[in-house]
């Protein structure tokens, strides 16, 4: 398709390949029903969703390969989005596989924790079904807890139980995620930049330090348009992107029924309403 400035975009979407509730094909049908013409599936630590529907995209819609790496180092937590990369690049594959193994370790650890701490147990058939998901995570465990009557909602399952588990486990370093994305021809972007660990909000000088730190590894942009941002946060991120000459992206963080967020809910009406950093990003995608 020809990418013009009137189209609406959503570059942060999850499917059942990670912790969303729509399969990639179900998501594509919903994309067709909306006015979104440019989108990306950014499942946690996996690219299967993009691969599954790559040959099914109509000419009126453009799909950008995407991923969201969950990263952590001694300075904090980061979610690094990757766009327009080669899914067959070996370095990218290696980091994806490593991230997947860490995710499985965390799920096993959380299951053990809630059994030992709260006495929550599940039938083996349900445990087996949990691990049949490509990349199981907290929402999958939370939904299982609701099914068993251990929690009334996903939020309750998170806050009162699952988030009580503190990890000292292995994590993908942001440097490795960014390098893998760039080595595969992709564009590394910091997802929802103000969100740190738990309820932490990173703003002003802390944000400046965070951006500069990640730019040393090759970070190229910020997700400044996001469903959960206030005008103040959005404008601050847009200022940072302008000052550091970074790309700007827009994403909803849609998870289907697992979050009360709609497709395209990212505070951006159309590309032509966005800043120069967003237009440069779209131009790069066009090649």
C-alpha positions as CSV (number, residue, x, y, z in Angstrom):
1,X,0.0,0.0,0.0
2,X,1.0,3.6,-0.4
3,X,1.6,5.1,3.1
4,X,0.2,8.7,3.3
5,X,-0.3,11.1,6.1
6,X,-4.0,10.7,6.5
7,X,-3.9,7.1,7.8
8,X,-4.4,6.1,11.4
9,X,-1.9,3.8,13.0
10,X,-1.5,1.5,16.0
11,X,2.0,0.2,16.5
12,X,1.6,-1.5,19.9
13,X,-0.7,-4.5,19.8
14,X,-0.7,-7.9,21.6
15,X,-2.3,-11.2,20.5
16,X,-2.6,-14.7,21.9
17,X,1.1,-15.2,21.0
18,X,1.8,-13.4,24.2
19,X,-0.8,-12.0,26.6
20,X,-3.6,-10.8,24.4
21,X,-6.9,-12.5,23.8
22,X,-7.3,-12.2,20.0
23,X,-5.5,-14.6,17.8
24,X,-3.4,-12.9,15.0
25,X,-6.2,-13.7,12.5
26,X,-8.9,-12.4,14.8
27,X,-6.9,-9.2,15.3
28,X,-6.5,-8.8,11.5
29,X,-10.3,-9.0,11.1
30,X,-10.7,-6.3,13.7
31,X,-8.0,-4.1,12.0
32,X,-10.1,-4.4,8.8
33,X,-13.1,-3.2,10.6
34,X,-11.4,0.0,11.8
35,X,-9.8,2.9,10.0
36,X,-6.3,1.7,11.0
37,X,-4.2,1.2,7.9
38,X,-0.7,0.8,9.4
39,X,-0.2,-1.5,12.4
40,X,2.3,-3.7,14.1
41,X,1.9,-6.8,16.3
42,X,4.3,-6.4,19.2
43,X,3.9,-9.5,21.2
44,X,6.2,-10.0,24.2
45,X,9.4,-11.7,23.3
46,X,8.0,-13.3,20.2
47,X,7.4,-12.7,16.5
48,X,5.1,-15.6,15.6
49,X,2.0,-13.3,15.3
50,X,3.6,-11.3,12.6
51,X,4.7,-14.4,10.7
52,X,1.3,-16.0,10.9
53,X,-0.6,-13.2,9.1
54,X,2.2,-11.8,6.9
55,X,0.7,-13.4,3.8
56,X,-2.9,-12.5,4.6
57,X,-2.7,-8.7,4.7
58,X,-4.9,-6.9,2.1
59,X,-3.3,-4.2,-0.1
60,X,-5.1,-1.5,1.8
61,X,-3.3,-2.3,5.1
62,X,0.4,-2.4,6.0
63,X,1.8,-4.7,8.7
64,X,5.2,-3.8,10.3
65,X,7.1,-6.6,11.9
66,X,7.2,-5.9,15.7
67,X,8.2,-7.2,19.1
68,X,8.3,-6.0,22.7
69,X,11.2,-7.1,24.8
70,X,10.9,-7.1,28.5
71,X,14.3,-5.9,29.8
72,X,15.9,-5.2,33.1
73,X,19.3,-4.2,34.4
74,X,20.8,-2.6,37.5
75,X,19.2,0.7,36.7
76,X,15.6,-0.5,36.2
77,X,13.0,-2.0,33.9
78,X,12.4,-1.2,30.3
79,X,10.2,-2.4,27.5
80,X,12.0,-2.1,24.2
81,X,9.9,-2.2,21.0
82,X,11.5,-3.4,17.8
83,X,10.1,-2.5,14.3
84,X,10.7,-3.5,10.7
85,X,13.3,-6.1,11.4
86,X,14.3,-9.3,9.6
87,X,12.5,-12.1,11.5
88,X,15.1,-14.6,10.1
89,X,18.1,-12.7,11.5
90,X,20.1,-15.1,13.7
91,X,21.0,-12.6,16.4
92,X,17.4,-11.6,16.7
93,X,16.3,-15.3,16.9
94,X,18.8,-15.9,19.7
95,X,17.6,-13.0,21.8
96,X,13.9,-14.0,21.2
97,X,14.6,-17.6,22.3
98,X,16.5,-16.4,25.4
99,X,13.7,-14.1,26.3
100,X,11.2,-16.9,25.9
101,X,13.2,-19.2,28.2
102,X,13.3,-16.4,30.9
103,X,9.6,-15.9,30.6
104,X,8.9,-19.6,31.1
105,X,11.1,-19.6,34.2
106,X,9.1,-16.7,35.6
107,X,5.8,-18.4,35.1
108,X,7.0,-21.5,36.9
109,X,8.3,-19.4,39.7
110,X,5.0,-17.5,40.0
111,X,3.0,-20.7,40.1
112,X,5.3,-22.1,42.8
113,X,5.0,-18.8,44.8
114,X,1.2,-18.6,44.8
115,X,1.0,-22.2,45.9
116,X,3.4,-21.8,48.7
117,X,2.3,-18.4,49.8
118,X,-1.5,-18.6,49.3
119,X,-2.3,-22.3,48.8
120,X,-3.5,-21.7,45.2
121,X,-3.3,-25.0,43.2
122,X,-4.6,-26.0,39.8
123,X,-5.4,-29.2,38.0
124,X,-2.6,-30.6,35.8
125,X,-4.8,-30.3,32.7
126,X,-5.1,-26.5,33.3
127,X,-1.3,-26.2,33.9
128,X,-0.7,-28.1,30.7
129,X,-3.1,-25.7,28.8
130,X,-1.3,-22.7,30.3
131,X,2.0,-23.8,28.9
132,X,0.5,-24.5,25.5
133,X,0.4,-20.7,25.1
134,X,3.3,-19.4,23.0
135,X,4.5,-17.0,25.7
136,X,2.5,-17.4,29.0
137,X,2.6,-14.6,31.5
138,X,0.9,-13.0,34.4
139,X,-2.5,-12.5,32.6
140,X,-2.7,-16.2,31.8
141,X,-2.2,-17.1,35.5
142,X,-4.6,-14.4,36.6
143,X,-7.3,-15.7,34.3
144,X,-6.7,-19.2,35.7
145,X,-7.0,-17.8,39.3
146,X,-10.3,-16.2,38.3
147,X,-11.6,-19.5,36.9
148,X,-10.8,-21.2,40.2
149,X,-12.3,-18.4,42.3
150,X,-9.0,-17.3,43.8
151,X,-9.5,-13.7,42.5
152,X,-12.4,-11.7,41.1
153,X,-10.5,-9.7,38.5
154,X,-7.1,-9.5,36.7
155,X,-6.3,-6.4,38.7
156,X,-6.9,-8.1,42.0
157,X,-4.9,-11.2,40.9
158,X,-2.0,-8.9,40.0
159,X,-2.1,-6.5,43.0
160,X,-3.0,-8.8,45.8
161,X,-1.1,-11.9,44.7
162,X,1.1,-12.1,41.6
163,X,2.9,-8.8,42.1
164,X,4.0,-9.9,45.6
165,X,6.5,-12.2,43.9
166,X,9.8,-10.3,43.6
167,X,12.3,-11.7,41.1
168,X,16.0,-11.9,41.1
169,X,15.9,-14.0,38.0
170,X,17.6,-13.6,34.6
171,X,16.5,-10.8,32.3
172,X,17.3,-9.5,28.9
173,X,19.6,-6.5,29.2
174,X,18.3,-3.5,27.2
175,X,21.7,-3.3,25.4
176,X,21.2,-6.8,24.0
177,X,17.6,-6.2,22.9
178,X,18.6,-2.9,21.1
179,X,21.6,-4.5,19.5
180,X,19.6,-7.5,18.2
181,X,16.9,-5.2,16.8
182,X,19.5,-3.0,15.0
183,X,21.5,-6.0,13.7
184,X,18.4,-7.3,12.0
185,X,17.7,-4.0,10.3
186,X,15.1,-2.9,12.8
187,X,14.3,0.2,14.7
188,X,14.5,0.1,18.6
189,X,11.9,2.3,20.4
190,X,11.4,2.7,24.1
191,X,7.8,1.6,24.9
192,X,5.6,3.8,27.3
193,X,8.9,5.5,28.5
194,X,7.6,6.9,31.8
195,X,6.6,3.5,33.2
196,X,9.3,2.0,35.4
197,X,9.0,-0.8,38.0
198,X,5.5,-1.2,39.6
199,X,3.8,2.1,40.0
200,X,7.0,4.1,39.4
201,X,6.7,7.1,37.0
202,X,9.9,8.4,35.4
203,X,9.8,12.1,34.5
204,X,12.0,15.1,33.9
205,X,15.6,14.6,34.8
206,X,15.2,10.9,35.5
207,X,13.7,10.6,32.0
208,X,16.6,12.5,30.5
209,X,19.1,10.2,32.1
210,X,17.0,7.1,31.0
211,X,16.9,8.3,27.4
212,X,20.6,9.2,27.2
213,X,21.6,5.8,28.8
214,X,19.6,3.8,26.2
215,X,20.8,6.0,23.3
216,X,24.3,4.9,24.2
217,X,23.1,1.4,23.2
218,X,21.5,2.6,20.0
219,X,17.9,3.5,21.0
220,X,16.3,5.4,18.1
221,X,12.9,6.6,19.4
222,X,10.2,7.0,22.0
223,X,6.6,5.8,22.1
224,X,5.2,9.3,22.9
225,X,1.6,8.6,21.9
226,X,0.1,6.0,24.2
227,X,-3.3,5.1,25.6
228,X,-2.3,5.7,29.2
229,X,-0.5,9.0,28.9
230,X,-1.7,12.4,30.2
231,X,-1.1,15.5,28.0
232,X,1.7,16.5,30.3
233,X,3.5,13.2,29.9
234,X,2.9,13.1,26.2
235,X,4.2,16.7,25.7
236,X,7.3,16.0,27.8
237,X,8.2,13.0,25.7
238,X,7.6,14.9,22.5
239,X,10.0,17.5,23.7
240,X,12.6,14.9,24.5
241,X,12.2,13.3,21.1
242,X,12.6,16.7,19.4
243,X,15.6,17.7,21.4
244,X,17.4,14.3,20.9
245,X,16.2,14.0,17.2
246,X,14.5,10.7,18.0
247,X,11.7,8.9,16.2
248,X,8.2,9.1,17.6
249,X,5.7,6.2,17.6
250,X,2.1,5.8,18.6
251,X,0.5,2.7,20.2
252,X,-2.5,1.6,22.2
253,X,-1.0,-1.4,24.0
254,X,-4.2,-3.3,23.0
255,X,-4.6,-6.7,24.7
256,X,-8.1,-7.6,23.7
257,X,-10.2,-8.5,26.8
258,X,-7.2,-8.5,29.1
259,X,-7.1,-4.6,29.1
260,X,-9.8,-2.0,28.8
261,X,-8.1,-0.4,25.8
262,X,-9.4,-0.2,22.2
263,X,-7.5,-0.6,19.0
264,X,-6.1,2.7,17.9
265,X,-6.5,4.3,21.3
266,X,-3.2,6.2,21.3
267,X,-4.2,10.0,21.4
268,X,-3.1,10.4,17.7
269,X,-5.7,11.2,15.1
270,X,-3.6,10.8,12.0
271,X,0.1,11.0,11.0
272,X,-0.3,14.5,9.6
273,X,-1.3,15.7,13.1
274,X,1.9,14.3,14.6
275,X,5.4,15.7,15.0
276,X,8.4,15.6,12.7
277,X,9.8,12.6,14.5
278,X,6.7,10.5,13.7
279,X,6.8,11.6,10.0
280,X,10.5,10.7,9.8
281,X,9.7,7.3,11.3
282,X,6.9,6.6,8.7
283,X,9.3,7.8,5.9
284,X,11.9,5.3,7.1
285,X,9.3,2.5,7.0
286,X,8.5,3.4,3.5
287,X,12.2,2.9,2.6
